[in-house]
Amino acid sequence: MDAFYAAVEQAAKPSLRGKPVIVGGLGPRGVVATASYEARVFGVHSAMPMAQARRLCPNAAYLTPRFGLYRRVSEVVMGLLRELSPLVEPLSLDEAFVDLQAGGAGGGAGRWPAGAARAVGERLRRDIRAATGLSGSVGLAGSKMLAKIASEQAKPDGLVVIPPGTERALLAPMPVRTLPGVGPATAQTLRRAGIATVGEIAEAGEAELVRLLGRAHGGALYAMAQGIDERPVVAERDAKSVSVEDTFDTDLTDRARIQAEIARLADRCVARLRAAGRSGRTVVVKVRSYDFSTLTRSETLRGPTDDPAVVREAAARLVEGVDTTAGVRLLGVGVSGLADFTQEDLFAQAGAAGLPGARPPEPAPPPAAGRAGSGRETEAVRHWLPGLDVRHTRYGPGWVQGSGLGRVTVRFERPGSPPGRVRTFAVDDPELEPSEPLPPWDGQVSEPAIRPNVMSSSEAGAPAPGTPSP
């Protein structure tokens, strides 16, 4: 999918279409999750510090991510891919590999004719646009590595086929970082040896690469430099852990606040665990200090659990043993050792039954001030984040453009409507409420057209343009 998060926001917010949009963390330490193509013209890209993005593109719309909505759109796209083949390997919400041969939709056994593959790819792109209103780019090739490269070349909103026999000529001038498994350290090792392109890797020979990088890594890179990638498309990847983390705008030093944040993160982690229908045996806490040094602590329970009280207590014990006096920049809570069943905590069971000597269940802590939640929690805090959905009793659905000084600015529009009018309210206006996001196809297509399709790649998008000050 093309600039996925930003594209979803532009499709759902008519006033942002054709304008620079940037999605990500909006605090002083936030980073860009994705930027629209209009914002990329100014040099903004994903993983860039948000403060730098604001300097490069001050008139963009800067929006808080709405991951629930992005997942809904992603499910529609992945459904189209699974109509094409049972072998679909999602890499993220907006990118996946599809094994066309397993689907047998156009080539049957053996190689696909390039024309048949192209026809399936074009049909996929049409179906994605019809179902979601968004564009995707498709790369078709004989291996995962080459299909990924083709999809990047196809961006935005295009299709590229790499015919068999052309792989080496295509790869030769590309930088070594193009190949999977070549990170900064490997690239530096190759550069010291005078190897800067994929063609030079192939010319160096397997023996030289094994000498430089070791047998496994050197041999794999030599094969890939010649266009050989035997990795299969894997339909199901079993998650090994579930975790959540937050970076704070200012370093935390207060122990009570740190414990409250750990408890809140533990509850979020368990909610995600339960949503996946899993339980876990090991609780992990991550602490990043003011100087970016990071440590983790873990505790293994007697059996798998999805009880929030059990995870909160374990996380609290773990963070209690960490020195946080110098300041904490990031906290995280995770659960690993996943299982599909739960061995209930005996003490928790005893507490629920009111047995003598049992621990009473620990109540969930109140939300930290200044953090937006959902439902009544959001209403109490009245912290309106740019990009989030609202509904007004008189004016209907809209989204927050900005807030501050006790006021909140809302643009009233919805997917498929003309650009809407902007109005400003007091942050505690009783007629203004948080609401569920409307999908980008709302008002566009009566029903997403889920029809068979191909293999697609995507990327994280960028923030939205021109968020006015309140």
C-alpha positions as CSV (number, residue, x, y, z in Angstrom):
1,M,0.0,0.0,0.0
2,D,1.3,3.5,-0.8
3,A,2.0,5.8,2.2
4,F,-0.5,3.7,4.0
5,Y,-1.4,5.6,7.3
6,A,-1.3,9.0,5.6
7,A,-3.3,7.7,2.6
8,V,-6.0,6.4,5.0
9,E,-6.1,9.8,6.7
10,Q,-6.4,11.6,3.4
11,A,-9.2,9.3,2.2
12,A,-11.1,9.7,5.4
13,K,-10.6,13.5,5.7
14,P,-11.5,15.2,2.4
15,S,-9.9,18.5,3.3
16,L,-6.5,16.8,3.5
17,R,-6.5,15.2,0.0
18,G,-3.5,16.5,-2.1
19,K,-1.9,18.1,1.0
20,P,1.1,17.1,3.1
21,V,0.0,14.8,5.9
22,I,2.3,13.4,8.6
23,V,1.3,10.7,11.0
24,G,3.2,9.8,14.2
25,G,4.0,10.7,17.8
26,L,3.2,14.4,18.3
27,G,5.2,15.0,21.5
28,P,8.7,16.5,21.6
29,R,10.2,13.0,21.3
30,G,7.7,11.7,18.7
31,V,8.8,10.2,15.4
32,V,7.2,10.1,12.0
33,A,5.3,6.8,11.4
34,T,4.5,7.8,7.8
35,A,4.3,10.8,5.5
36,S,2.2,11.4,2.4
37,Y,4.0,11.9,-0.9
38,E,3.2,15.6,-0.7
39,A,5.2,15.8,2.6
40,R,8.0,13.7,1.2
41,V,8.8,16.4,-1.3
42,F,10.0,18.4,1.7
43,G,12.4,15.7,2.8
44,V,10.1,14.1,5.5
45,H,10.3,10.4,5.8
46,S,9.4,7.6,8.3
47,A,11.4,7.2,11.5
48,M,12.5,10.9,11.3
49,P,12.1,12.9,14.6
50,M,8.9,14.8,14.6
51,A,10.6,18.0,15.5
52,Q,12.8,17.8,12.4
53,A,9.7,17.0,10.3
54,R,8.0,20.2,11.6
55,R,11.0,22.3,10.6
56,L,11.1,20.8,7.1
57,C,7.3,21.0,6.5
58,P,5.7,23.4,9.0
59,N,2.4,23.6,7.1
60,A,1.7,19.9,7.0
61,A,-1.2,18.3,9.0
62,Y,0.3,16.4,11.9
63,L,-2.0,13.6,13.1
64,T,-2.1,11.0,15.8
65,P,-2.2,7.4,14.4
66,R,-5.5,5.6,14.4
67,F,-4.2,2.0,14.4
68,G,-7.7,0.5,14.9
69,L,-8.8,2.0,11.6
70,Y,-5.6,1.1,9.8
71,R,-6.1,-2.6,10.9
72,R,-9.7,-2.5,9.5
73,V,-8.5,-1.3,6.2
74,S,-5.6,-3.8,6.3
75,E,-8.0,-6.7,6.8
76,V,-9.9,-5.8,3.7
77,V,-6.7,-5.7,1.6
78,M,-5.4,-9.0,3.1
79,G,-8.8,-10.6,2.4
80,L,-8.4,-9.7,-1.3
81,L,-4.9,-11.3,-1.2
82,R,-6.3,-14.5,0.3
83,E,-8.9,-14.7,-2.4
84,L,-5.9,-15.0,-4.8
85,S,-3.9,-17.6,-2.9
86,P,-3.9,-19.5,0.4
87,L,-0.2,-18.6,0.9
88,V,-0.2,-14.9,2.1
89,E,2.6,-13.7,4.3
90,P,1.9,-10.3,5.9
91,L,5.0,-8.3,6.7
92,S,3.0,-5.4,8.3
93,L,-0.4,-3.9,8.1
94,D,0.3,-2.6,4.6
95,E,2.6,-5.1,3.0
96,A,2.5,-8.8,2.2
97,F,4.0,-11.6,0.0
98,V,1.6,-13.8,-2.0
99,D,2.6,-17.1,-3.6
100,L,0.7,-17.0,-6.9
101,Q,1.5,-20.6,-7.8
102,A,-0.2,-21.9,-4.7
103,G,-3.4,-20.1,-5.8
104,G,-3.3,-21.6,-9.3
105,A,-5.4,-18.6,-10.5
106,G,-3.5,-18.1,-13.8
107,G,-0.5,-20.3,-14.2
108,G,-1.2,-23.6,-12.7
109,A,1.9,-25.7,-11.9
110,G,5.3,-24.5,-13.0
111,R,6.1,-20.9,-14.1
112,W,3.5,-18.3,-14.7
113,P,3.5,-16.5,-18.0
114,A,4.5,-12.9,-17.5
115,G,1.3,-11.7,-19.1
116,A,-0.9,-13.8,-16.8
117,A,0.9,-12.5,-13.8
118,R,0.6,-8.9,-14.9
119,A,-3.1,-9.4,-15.5
120,V,-3.6,-10.7,-12.0
121,G,-1.5,-7.8,-10.6
122,E,-3.6,-5.2,-12.4
123,R,-6.8,-6.8,-11.3
124,L,-5.6,-6.7,-7.7
125,R,-4.8,-3.0,-7.9
126,R,-8.3,-2.3,-9.2
127,D,-9.9,-4.3,-6.5
128,I,-7.9,-2.7,-3.7
129,R,-9.0,0.8,-5.0
130,A,-12.6,-0.3,-5.4
131,A,-12.7,-1.8,-1.9
132,T,-10.8,0.8,0.1
133,G,-10.4,3.9,-2.1
134,L,-6.6,3.6,-1.7
135,S,-3.8,2.7,-4.0
136,G,-1.3,-0.1,-3.8
137,S,1.8,-1.0,-5.7
138,V,2.5,-4.5,-6.9
139,G,5.8,-6.2,-7.7
140,L,5.9,-9.6,-9.5
141,A,8.9,-11.8,-9.7
142,G,10.2,-15.3,-9.1
143,S,11.3,-14.8,-5.5
144,K,10.4,-12.8,-2.4
145,M,13.5,-10.6,-2.6
146,L,12.9,-9.6,-6.2
147,A,9.2,-9.1,-5.7
148,K,10.0,-6.7,-2.9
149,I,12.4,-4.8,-5.0
150,A,9.9,-4.7,-7.9
151,S,7.1,-3.3,-5.6
152,E,9.4,-0.5,-4.4
153,Q,10.2,0.4,-8.0
154,A,6.5,0.4,-8.7
155,K,5.7,3.1,-6.1
156,P,3.5,5.0,-6.1
157,D,0.4,3.3,-7.5
158,G,2.2,1.1,-10.1
159,L,3.1,-2.4,-11.1
160,V,6.5,-3.8,-12.1
161,V,7.3,-7.3,-13.4
162,I,10.8,-8.8,-13.3
163,P,10.9,-11.4,-16.0
164,P,13.1,-14.5,-15.4
165,G,16.6,-14.2,-16.8
166,T,16.8,-10.4,-16.1
167,E,17.5,-10.6,-12.4
168,R,21.3,-10.2,-12.4
169,A,21.3,-7.2,-14.8
170,L,18.7,-5.5,-12.7
171,L,20.5,-6.1,-9.4
172,A,24.0,-5.3,-10.5
173,P,24.0,-1.4,-10.1
174,M,22.0,-1.4,-6.9
175,P,23.7,-0.6,-3.6
176,V,24.5,-3.5,-1.3
177,R,21.9,-2.4,1.2
178,T,19.2,-3.5,-1.3
179,L,19.8,-7.1,-0.3
180,P,18.0,-8.6,2.7
181,G,20.3,-9.1,5.7
182,V,22.7,-6.2,4.7
183,G,22.6,-3.7,7.5
184,P,24.9,-0.9,8.4
185,A,27.6,-3.2,9.9
186,T,27.7,-5.6,7.0
187,A,27.6,-2.7,4.5
188,Q,30.6,-1.2,6.2
189,T,32.5,-4.5,6.1
190,L,31.8,-4.8,2.4
191,R,32.7,-1.1,1.8
192,R,36.1,-1.6,3.4
193,A,36.7,-4.4,1.0
194,G,35.8,-2.1,-1.9
195,I,32.4,-3.7,-2.5
196,A,29.6,-1.1,-2.9
197,T,27.1,-2.6,-5.3
198,V,25.3,-5.9,-5.7
199,G,27.2,-6.5,-9.0
200,E,30.5,-6.2,-7.1
201,I,29.2,-8.8,-4.5
202,A,28.7,-11.3,-7.4
203,E,32.1,-10.5,-8.9
204,A,33.9,-10.9,-5.5
205,G,32.9,-14.6,-5.5
206,E,31.5,-16.8,-2.7
207,A,34.9,-17.6,-1.2
208,E,35.8,-14.0,-0.6
209,L,32.3,-13.2,0.9
210,V,32.6,-16.2,3.2
211,R,36.0,-14.9,4.4
212,L,34.6,-11.5,5.1
213,L,31.2,-12.4,6.6
214,G,31.3,-16.1,7.6
215,R,29.9,-19.1,5.8
216,A,26.2,-18.7,6.4
217,H,25.9,-15.0,5.8
218,G,28.5,-14.8,3.0
219,G,27.0,-17.7,1.1
220,A,23.5,-16.3,1.4
221,L,24.5,-12.9,0.1
222,Y,26.4,-14.4,-2.8
223,A,23.3,-16.3,-3.9
224,M,21.0,-13.2,-3.5
225,A,23.5,-11.1,-5.5
226,Q,22.7,-13.5,-8.4
227,G,19.0,-13.2,-8.0
228,I,18.6,-16.5,-6.1
229,D,16.3,-16.4,-3.1
230,E,14.8,-19.7,-2.0
231,R,12.8,-18.4,1.0
232,P,9.2,-19.7,0.8
233,V,6.1,-17.6,1.4
234,V,5.0,-18.6,5.0
235,A,1.3,-18.1,5.6
236,E,1.3,-18.2,9.4
237,R,3.9,-16.7,11.7
238,D,3.3,-17.6,15.3
239,A,3.9,-14.6,17.5
240,K,6.6,-15.3,20.2
241,S,5.6,-12.4,22.5
242,V,3.1,-9.5,23.0
243,S,4.4,-6.2,24.2
244,V,3.5,-2.5,24.5
245,E,5.7,0.5,25.3
246,D,5.6,4.3,25.7
247,T,8.1,7.1,25.3
248,F,7.5,10.0,27.6
249,D,7.8,13.7,26.7
250,T,9.8,14.4,29.8
251,D,11.8,11.9,31.8
252,L,10.0,10.2,34.7
253,T,11.7,10.2,38.1
254,D,8.7,9.9,40.5
255,R,8.5,6.2,41.6
256,A,4.7,6.4,42.1
257,R,4.2,7.7,38.5
258,I,6.5,5.0,37.1
259,Q,4.6,2.3,38.9
260,A,1.3,3.8,37.6
261,E,2.6,3.8,34.1
262,I,3.8,0.2,34.4
263,A,0.4,-0.9,35.7
264,R,-1.3,0.9,32.7
265,L,1.1,-0.7,30.2
266,A,0.5,-4.1,31.8
267,D,-3.3,-3.7,31.3
268,R,-2.8,-2.7,27.7
269,C,-0.5,-5.7,27.1
270,V,-3.0,-8.1,28.6
271,A,-5.8,-6.5,26.5
272,R,-3.7,-7.2,23.4
273,L,-2.9,-10.7,24.6
274,R,-6.6,-11.5,25.1
275,A,-7.5,-10.1,21.8
276,A,-5.1,-12.6,20.2
277,G,-6.7,-15.4,22.2
278,R,-3.4,-16.1,23.9
279,S,-1.9,-16.4,27.4
280,G,1.8,-16.1,28.5
281,R,4.2,-17.4,31.1
282,T,7.0,-14.8,31.2
283,V,6.5,-11.1,32.1
284,V,9.1,-8.7,30.7
285,V,9.7,-5.1,31.7
286,K,11.8,-2.7,29.5
287,V,13.3,0.5,30.9
288,R,15.2,3.0,28.8
289,S,17.0,5.7,30.8
290,Y,17.6,9.4,30.0
291,D,20.9,8.5,28.3
292,F,19.3,5.9,26.0
293,S,20.8,2.9,27.9
294,T,18.2,0.2,28.0
295,L,17.7,-2.8,30.3
296,T,15.1,-5.6,30.5
297,R,14.0,-7.7,33.5
298,S,11.8,-10.8,33.3
299,E,10.0,-13.1,35.6
300,T,8.6,-16.5,34.7
301,L,5.3,-17.4,36.3
302,R,4.1,-20.9,37.4
303,G,1.9,-21.2,34.3
304,P,0.5,-19.2,31.4
305,T,-1.9,-16.4,32.4
306,D,-4.0,-13.7,30.9
307,D,-5.0,-12.2,34.3
308,P,-4.2,-8.4,34.3
309,A,-3.7,-8.4,38.1
310,V,-1.1,-11.1,37.8
311,V,0.8,-9.3,35.0
312,R,0.6,-6.0,36.8
313,E,2.0,-7.5,40.0
314,A,4.9,-9.2,38.3
315,A,5.7,-6.0,36.3
316,A,5.6,-3.9,39.5
317,R,8.0,-6.3,41.2
318,L,10.4,-6.2,38.2
319,V,10.5,-2.4,37.9
320,E,10.9,-2.0,41.7
321,G,14.4,-3.5,41.4
322,V,15.5,-1.0,38.7
323,D,17.2,2.2,39.7
324,T,15.2,5.0,38.0
325,T,16.5,8.0,40.0
326,A,18.3,9.5,37.0
327,G,15.1,9.6,34.9
328,V,13.2,7.2,32.6
329,R,12.6,8.0,29.0
330,L,10.7,4.8,27.9
331,L,8.8,2.0,29.7
332,G,7.5,-1.2,28.2
333,V,5.7,-4.4,29.4
334,G,5.6,-7.6,27.5
335,V,4.5,-11.2,27.9
336,S,6.3,-14.1,26.2
337,G,6.2,-17.9,26.4
338,L,2.8,-17.7,24.7
339,A,0.2,-20.5,24.9
340,D,-3.4,-21.0,23.8
341,F,-4.7,-21.8,27.3
342,T,-4.6,-20.3,30.7
343,Q,-3.5,-21.8,34.0
344,E,-5.3,-19.6,36.4
345,D,-3.2,-18.0,39.2
346,L,-4.2,-19.9,42.4
347,F,-3.9,-16.9,44.6
348,A,-6.1,-14.9,42.3
349,Q,-8.7,-17.7,42.3
350,A,-8.6,-17.8,46.1
351,G,-9.1,-14.1,46.2
352,A,-12.1,-14.3,43.9
353,A,-13.6,-17.1,46.1
354,G,-13.0,-15.1,49.3
355,L,-10.8,-17.8,50.9
356,P,-8.9,-16.9,54.1
357,G,-5.4,-15.5,53.6
358,A,-6.0,-14.7,49.9
359,R,-4.7,-11.6,48.3
360,P,-7.4,-9.2,47.4
361,P,-7.4,-8.3,43.6
362,E,-5.4,-5.2,42.9
363,P,-7.6,-2.5,41.2
364,A,-6.4,-1.1,37.9
365,P,-4.8,2.3,38.4
366,P,-6.5,5.5,37.2
367,P,-5.2,6.8,33.8
368,A,-2.3,9.2,34.1
369,A,-3.2,12.8,33.8
370,G,-2.6,14.3,30.4
371,R,-3.1,11.0,28.5
372,A,-6.1,10.5,26.3
373,G,-7.9,7.2,26.6
374,S,-11.3,6.2,25.3
375,G,-14.9,6.5,26.2
376,R,-15.5,8.1,29.6
377,E,-11.8,8.3,30.4
378,T,-11.3,10.6,27.4
379,E,-14.3,12.6,28.4
380,A,-12.9,13.2,31.9
381,V,-9.4,14.1,30.7
382,R,-10.7,16.2,27.8
383,H,-7.4,15.9,25.9
384,W,-8.2,16.1,22.2
385,L,-5.4,14.8,20.0
386,P,-5.1,16.0,16.4
387,G,-6.6,13.6,13.9
388,L,-8.9,11.7,16.3
389,D,-12.6,11.4,15.6
390,V,-15.4,13.3,17.4
391,R,-19.1,13.8,17.0
392,H,-21.1,16.9,18.0
393,T,-24.8,16.7,18.9
394,R,-25.7,19.5,16.4
395,Y,-22.9,19.3,13.7
396,G,-22.4,15.5,13.4
397,P,-19.1,13.7,12.8
398,G,-15.7,15.4,12.5
399,W,-12.1,15.3,13.5
400,V,-9.8,17.3,15.8
401,Q,-7.5,19.7,14.0
402,G,-5.9,21.1,17.2
403,S,-6.5,22.0,20.8
404,G,-5.0,24.3,23.4
405,L,-5.8,27.1,25.8
406,G,-9.0,25.4,26.8
407,R,-10.3,25.3,23.2
408,V,-10.6,22.5,20.6
409,T,-10.8,23.1,16.8
410,V,-12.9,20.5,14.8
411,R,-13.4,20.1,11.1
412,F,-16.8,18.6,10.4
413,E,-16.5,16.2,7.4
414,R,-16.6,12.5,6.7
415,P,-15.3,10.2,4.0
416,G,-16.9,11.0,0.7
417,S,-18.2,14.4,1.7
418,P,-16.9,17.8,0.4
419,P,-14.2,19.5,2.6
420,G,-16.0,20.5,5.8
421,R,-16.4,23.6,7.9
422,V,-14.1,24.3,10.9
423,R,-15.6,25.2,14.3
424,T,-14.1,25.9,17.7
425,F,-15.5,24.8,21.1
426,A,-14.5,24.7,24.7
427,V,-12.6,21.5,25.5
428,D,-15.4,20.5,28.0
429,D,-18.3,21.2,25.6
430,P,-20.9,18.6,26.7
431,E,-22.2,18.3,23.1
432,L,-18.7,17.1,21.8
433,E,-17.8,13.5,22.3
434,P,-15.1,11.1,21.0
435,S,-16.4,8.7,18.3
436,E,-15.4,5.6,16.4
437,P,-13.5,6.3,13.1
438,L,-15.4,6.0,9.8
439,P,-13.6,3.8,7.2
440,P,-12.3,5.6,4.1
441,W,-14.8,3.8,1.9
442,D,-17.7,5.1,4.0
443,G,-19.9,7.2,1.7
444,Q,-17.9,6.0,-1.3
445,V,-18.7,2.4,-1.8
446,S,-21.8,0.7,-0.3
447,E,-19.9,-2.5,0.3
448,P,-16.2,-3.3,-0.1
449,A,-15.8,-5.4,-3.2
450,I,-13.9,-8.4,-2.1
451,R,-12.8,-10.2,-5.3
452,P,-9.7,-12.3,-6.2
453,N,-6.4,-10.5,-6.6
454,V,-2.4,-10.6,-6.4
455,M,0.7,-9.9,-4.4
456,S,1.2,-6.4,-3.1
457,S,3.7,-4.4,-1.1
458,S,3.3,-1.3,0.9
459,E,5.0,1.2,3.1
460,A,4.2,3.4,6.1
461,G,2.8,6.8,5.2
462,A,3.2,10.3,6.3
463,P,1.6,13.1,8.3
464,A,-1.2,15.3,7.0
465,P,-1.0,18.8,5.9
466,G,-1.9,22.1,7.4
467,T,-3.2,21.5,10.9
468,P,-4.4,25.0,11.9
469,S,-3.7,26.4,15.4
470,P,-6.8,26.7,17.6
